[in-house]
Amino acid sequence: MKYPALQPFAEILPALDAFDAIIDVRSPSEFAEDHIPGAINCPVLDDDERARVGTLYKQVNSFEAKKVGAALVARNIGRHIDAAFRDKPRDWKPLVYCWRGGNRSGSMAHVLARIGWPAVQLDGGYKEYRRHVNAELTELPKRFSYRVLCGTTGSGKSRLLQVMARMGAQVLDLERLAAHRGSVLGNLPSEPQPSQKAFESSVWHALRHLDPARPVFVESESKKVGSVRVPEALMECMRASPCVVLDLPQERRVQLLMEDYAHFVDAPDSLNRQLDCLVALHGREKIDRWHAMANGGQIAPLVGELLVDHYDPAYNRSIHRNFVLVGQARHVAIPDIGEDSFLRAAREIIDAS
């Protein structure tokens, strides 16, 4: 009789990318909170079914709960095989996991192995994976040397990172991983932020694919990017690293922000809701005047005032306090927001690193 291999995460990790599929059999809500990067969700019990079985377990007994659960699990495994796995070849090798590496993943892995696929079940499940990520994020960031892109809001740090990545440089784009631009107006309307656990999984996944022999370019983030926190060890490494300051003229910064925040230009009500978060700092009178500018379509002058009155003072207070080498930073001038200007700046910074 063929049974699935049961392996701990530490043994699986070196070959994690070699699996043909990583199958998370937990419920959709568990998967949405966090999962192994690249995993697909094939729940053997969905959220309602899991609640139903749990209620039976608590209110009746484990035997009745297991009977109902077994029938649901069997049907769901059959449905997944028909819908997602029927076309897989004999040598297709999946990794299967659940919360603790117990009944849910064991059921799926057992059926797949009996069919003839070399299925592997993750011993300890997601819980063991999460323990590994937590441990790694205290040490993994220390293996790399960082170059921190600094500059006032709208100076093009995120755009430059994207250009550098396309040029083959090693980039850790924390704002992309966090689905947030890092300021009070930084939420992306079409993309919710990940959970803290999912963000940490993404950071771990990105770092483990980087080469310690090459510099890693990263933006000068705060401890929090929107609602998620940057891992402490990574933050400490970034703040102690050499910096590069981008200098973009004020009018070009306004132009760049108008492009990047076009959703606020088109929806002043949404912009005004975010501006209300600044009442404690700037007072109701000034916020009401900014509301009137937004409602009147005076977005460019409003952006200019936000830079002068809010973003630039906040940046200047924070950057010298937190990034200890910014005073020794190389300054790179970017004359405009055209692609050629960012390409030249990227080449200059990469060549000097």
Phi, psi and omega in degrees: 000133184266125178245155178288150174289141179246115186228143175285159186297323181300325178282329182283327190308313182301334181247018185302319182286350182273349177292142179286336175203145171246115189252115176264113185264009178288174181291160180303323180291323176296317180296319183295326180294318178185155176198166175298129181306133180091354182288153172250150183261115175234077186295134173275343169219125176282182186297316180293319179294320179297319178295320180297313180295320179296322177295317177299319181299319184279321189265338180245269174193168185294327182296313179295321179297319181292324178297311180295315180299318180298319179295318179294315180298316181298315179296317182291321177297317178300319179295319179294320178298315179296318188276326190237337190243350188301330184270004185282142180285172184299327184269009177298125187242105178261151168256132184238135177212159173227208185290310182239008181076034184250236190295318185294309179289326179299321180295311180296313182297322180297315180296316180298319179293321179294330174295326179129358177280143180282067183287146176238132177258132181283115179291124181090347173060204182302325181301319178290320176301314182296321177300318180296315181298315179302315180293317182295323184288351173273341184239322185304317180300335184285350182279352188243156170255135187247151169237118189261122176277119179247168180148151182297163180306131180088007181276359172096021183298313182294318178297319180295319177301318179297319178295317181297321178297318179295334179276358177099003177287157176276119185235136171246101185263090185292327179292324176293317179295328181271354184052050182199145181268006168087003179236178180297337177258015193273358181292145180263121187295334184260002186216110178291154177289150175287166171293166177301317180296318180293322176298315180295323176299318180294319178296313178302314182297319179293315182295322186290346178262003180268158181262117180298342181280351181242149180293153177246124180266132185214156180272152182283080183277160168281177179298330179242138173248098190068238184263356183254150182260136174288134179308137189301316182296322177294317180300317180297319179295316180299315185291341179261006188262159175300147185241155171232127182258128178266132179245109178240132181304149184306313183294330177285328175297317177299317180299316180297316182292326176298324177287314185289333182246039181301331180296332176282326177299321182278344184222077182300332178299319178294319177299317182295326177297321178289322179298331179300338177293346184260006182302317182298330182273324190241353178088154183295323183298313181293320179297320178296323177293321177293324174302314181297322178295317179297314181294332180271006178078013180270058188289316181299311176299324178296315179299318178300317178293321178299320179296311185290318189269335185238298191292314184294316176298320179295319179297314184294327177291322188277317193295318182284335178284326190255330182250099195292338183259009183294332178294339179259012189290149170282135178260134179238119181276133174239108189289331182207182185257022175286157182301320182297322180295319179289326176297316179295318179296318179298315180297319179299316183288317179297316182294331181273354186265000000 
